[in-house]
Amino acid sequence: MNKERFLIPVLVVASLLSIIAACLLGSTPLGPNRVLAALFGFADAGDTLVIWQIRLPRALAAFVVGAALGTSGAALQGLLRNPLAEPGVLGVSASAALGATFALYYGLATLASWVLPLAAIIGALAATTLIAFVAIRTRSVVTLILVGVGLSSFAGAAMSLLMNLAPNPFSLSDMINWMLGSVANRSFDDLAMAFPFLLLGLGILFYFRRGLSALTLGEEAASGIGVDLKRLRIAVVMGTGLTAGAAVAIAGAIGFVGIVAPHLVRPFVSHDPARSLLPSALLAGIILVLADIAVRILPTTTELKLGVVAALIGAPAFAWIAAQRRAGHD
């Protein structure tokens, strides 16, 4: 309980420090005095442009995407009672990216600013609906993971097909960005475009979080204390679909952070899914901001994609979590 009492304040402070660090660090580091002056409008035009148009929106985009994926991962893990559940592993992020790629390929994204996030969210909702249906029909973790792998493979193949048929290099470049995941060149307008969907999804997940706690007792016990399991599944599916779709609409497909953050948080909240949502969101946001800082300062000729770095870090962590779970069953 003492650990949990300090968990949220520590993560909030760490979140602020990570965003400040993202404003300080870059190809040309800025000192704290220059950053503060730019934030409060006392700096020259160059520093103000760098902070308000480039670094701060990018840092906030990374944090918001991480928070969305962390919350979605924690909620799915609670619903499926499986610590390996996460939008990326279960094919939700790839399906959302497919929706966005479809909109880009057919030029639908140029019709209105809301078309791209809506396409990503539709793709995410389709995937989460399928996963929820499988979860209802089977309790096998292996089956869920296999369905997720199949879904990711299908979405990846469909995106590869669209890339192969891309009408011009500009469309191809946009599609590759969505597949690899990046928050480079994101603006406050991009955040504002996805924010309503994100806010609605997070609101649904936090509103129904108590049902996730009840599920730890088992489905029969949860139903016996008044939890409407069907309503809970639909709500979590809708919530994770909206949040994952909004995250993909901002940054493209970024995986594994939704597994790692809840796994690290869970021991501090007595393994309660409801109490893990907020700290998972904060920790996942911090992880992605730090990963994006690494992307920006690494001395590479071409900037690495955030989704690639997240996968390089998250995939070994996923394997470790899976091995631990298997060892526990053995």
Secondary structure as UniProt FT lines:
FT   HELIX           2..24
FT   HELIX           32..39
FT   TURN            40..41
FT   HELIX           45..49
FT   HELIX           50..55
FT   HELIX           56..80
FT   TURN            83..84
FT   TURN            87..91
FT   HELIX           92..105
FT   TURN            106..107
FT   HELIX           108..110
FT   TURN            113..114
FT   HELIX           115..137
FT   HELIX           141..164
FT   HELIX           169..180
FT   TURN            184..185
FT   HELIX           188..207
FT   HELIX           209..215
FT   TURN            216..217
FT   HELIX           219..224
FT   TURN            225..226
FT   HELIX           229..251
FT   HELIX           257..265
FT   HELIX           266..269
FT   TURN            270..271
FT   HELIX           273..297
FT   HELIX           306..329
//
